């Protein structure tokens, strides 16, 4: 389950940021999770709770927004939304696509108490 590795990385970012910002307790963490990231939001929440135990983010509420997948189609030169890797261009049906977004996990914001 790569969600645990992702959660551990998120907690490390939170811990480092909290230390630099003098935050003793984090109550909310907002993440943007790409639709093409292959990470399950429920598994990520579970892993986050485990990874955050004992640190400044223990018990923090994890809010996850989904970022759509984006690709550049070389057949029709359009930037398009895609919902899965390997899908054809929704505009022209072509398969010559380069992924341009929606495959990452990003810490957007955190709130301290």
C-alpha positions as CSV (number, residue, x, y, z in Angstrom):
1,X,0.0,0.0,0.0
2,X,1.8,3.1,-1.2
3,X,-0.6,5.3,0.7
4,X,1.4,4.7,3.8
5,X,4.6,6.0,2.1
6,X,2.6,9.0,0.8
7,X,1.1,9.7,4.3
8,X,4.6,9.5,5.9
9,X,5.9,12.0,3.4
10,X,2.9,14.3,4.1
11,X,3.5,14.1,7.9
12,X,7.2,14.9,7.4
13,X,6.3,18.0,5.4
14,X,3.8,19.0,8.2
15,X,6.4,18.4,10.9
16,X,9.1,20.4,9.2
17,X,6.7,23.3,8.4
18,X,5.3,23.3,11.9
19,X,8.8,23.5,13.4
20,X,9.8,26.4,11.2
21,X,6.5,28.2,11.8
22,X,6.4,27.5,15.6
23,X,3.2,25.6,15.4
24,X,2.7,23.2,18.3
25,X,-0.5,21.5,17.0
26,X,-1.9,21.0,13.5
27,X,-5.7,20.7,13.4
28,X,-6.5,20.6,9.7
29,X,-4.5,19.5,6.7
30,X,-5.7,20.1,3.2
31,X,-4.4,18.0,0.3
32,X,-4.9,18.0,-3.4
33,X,-4.9,14.4,-4.7
34,X,-4.7,13.9,-8.5
35,X,-7.3,11.7,-10.1
36,X,-4.5,9.9,-11.8
37,X,-2.3,9.4,-8.8
38,X,-3.5,5.8,-8.1
39,X,-3.9,6.7,-4.4
40,X,-7.1,5.8,-2.6
41,X,-8.4,8.7,-0.5
42,X,-9.8,6.4,2.3
43,X,-6.6,4.4,2.5
44,X,-4.6,7.7,2.6
45,X,-6.8,8.9,5.5
46,X,-6.2,5.7,7.4
47,X,-2.4,5.8,6.7
48,X,-2.3,9.5,7.7
49,X,-3.9,8.9,11.1
50,X,-1.3,6.1,11.7
51,X,1.7,8.2,10.5
52,X,0.6,11.3,12.4
53,X,0.3,9.5,15.8
54,X,2.6,11.1,18.3
55,X,3.4,14.2,16.3
56,X,2.0,17.7,15.9
57,X,-0.6,16.4,13.4
58,X,-2.0,13.8,15.8
59,X,-5.8,13.9,15.4
60,X,-5.7,16.5,12.6
61,X,-8.7,16.5,10.2
62,X,-7.5,15.5,6.7
63,X,-9.4,17.3,3.9
64,X,-8.8,15.9,0.4
65,X,-9.8,17.6,-2.8
66,X,-9.5,15.8,-6.1
67,X,-7.5,17.4,-8.9
68,X,-8.6,16.3,-12.4
69,X,-6.3,14.6,-14.8
70,X,-5.0,16.8,-17.6
71,X,-3.2,15.9,-20.9
72,X,-2.0,17.6,-24.1
73,X,-3.3,15.8,-27.2
74,X,-0.8,15.9,-30.0
75,X,-3.4,14.9,-32.6
76,X,-5.7,17.9,-32.1
77,X,-3.4,20.2,-30.1
78,X,-5.9,20.5,-27.2
79,X,-5.3,20.4,-23.5
80,X,-8.0,18.0,-22.2
81,X,-9.4,16.5,-19.0
82,X,-8.9,12.7,-18.7
83,X,-10.2,10.4,-16.1
84,X,-7.7,7.6,-16.5
85,X,-4.3,6.9,-18.0
86,X,-4.5,5.3,-21.4
87,X,-7.9,6.9,-22.2
88,X,-8.3,8.5,-25.6
89,X,-8.7,12.3,-26.1
90,X,-12.3,13.2,-25.4
91,X,-12.2,15.8,-28.2
92,X,-10.7,13.8,-31.2
93,X,-10.4,10.2,-30.0
94,X,-6.6,10.2,-30.5
95,X,-4.2,8.4,-28.2
96,X,-1.1,10.6,-28.6
97,X,-1.4,12.3,-25.2
98,X,1.1,13.6,-22.8
99,X,0.1,13.9,-19.2
100,X,0.3,17.5,-17.9
101,X,-1.4,17.2,-14.5
102,X,-3.5,15.3,-12.0
103,X,-1.0,12.6,-11.0
104,X,0.4,14.2,-7.9
105,X,-0.3,14.6,-4.2
106,X,0.2,18.1,-2.8
107,X,-0.1,19.6,0.6
108,X,-2.1,22.7,0.0
109,X,-2.6,24.1,3.5
110,X,-2.4,23.4,7.1
111,X,-4.0,25.1,10.1
112,X,-2.5,25.2,13.5
113,X,-4.0,25.7,16.9
